[in-house]
Amino acid sequence: MRWSEPSNRLPVRESPGLADTSGRRPDTVSATVYLEPHAMARIKEVCREENRRISDVISEAIDGYLRERTKLAFERSTGWEHE
């Protein structure tokens, strides 16, 4: 297992895939993320409202964050801003 601790964030432990993978899509990896109780409660609320799996909601949120971060990094590096 690897541990990574981004600054001002709680530790994230990545599993090398040794956990039970039944029901997981073959193109995914697993990660253990520690969240504040209010964040987990909100995620569960969204899952109930949208009838979705927790992993799908979190994956979508992370993908959106990474896309936005990439976009901002590009804008900063080029001085270009899209309106």
N, C-alpha and C positions, 0 to 999 in steps of 0.2 A: 504494500500500500504506500501511496505517496501522500504527503501532507503539503499543502500550500497555504500560506497565510498572507493574503493581500493586506496591505496596510489598512487600518481602521475597519477591518471586516473580521467576522468570526472564522475560525479555521474550516477548511473544506477538505474532506478526506475522499480521495478517489480510489475506488476499488479496481483492481486489475481484471475484473470480470469473473471472480471466483464465486460470487453470490449466485443464488438461484436465478437462473435466466429464463425459466418457463414463463411464457406470456410476454416476454420482451421481444421487440423486433430485432432481427439479426444485425442491423446497421447502427445500433445504439450501444453506449457504454453506460455504466452506472456510476453515480457519485452520491455521497452522503453530504447533505447540506444542513447546517444548524441554523434555524430561524428563530426569531423572537416569537413568542406565543401569539401576539396580535397579528403578525404576518401570516402565520400558519392558519389562524382562524379565518382571515380574509381569503386566503387561497381556497380553503375548504368551502367557504361560502360561494365563491365563484364556481367551483366545481359542482356544487349542488344546483345553482341557478342555471348552469349551462349543460348539466348532465355530462361532465367530462372527467377524465382521470387527472389526478394531481400531477402526475409526471408530464402529461400533455400540456397542462396550463403552465407549469414551471418552464418547460422546454420552450414554449412559445414566448414567454416573457424574457427568457435569456436570449433567445434569437433576436428579438426586437431590440433589446439593450445593445447587443453586439453590433447589429446593423447600424443603429444610431451612433454608437461610439466610432465605428469605422467611418461613417459619413462625416462626423465632426472632425476626426483626425485628418481626413482628406481636405476638408475646408480650411482647417488651420494651416496645413502644409502648403496649400496652393493660394491661400488668400481669397478663394472663391466661396461665395455664399449663395445658396439657392433659396429663392423666396417662394 
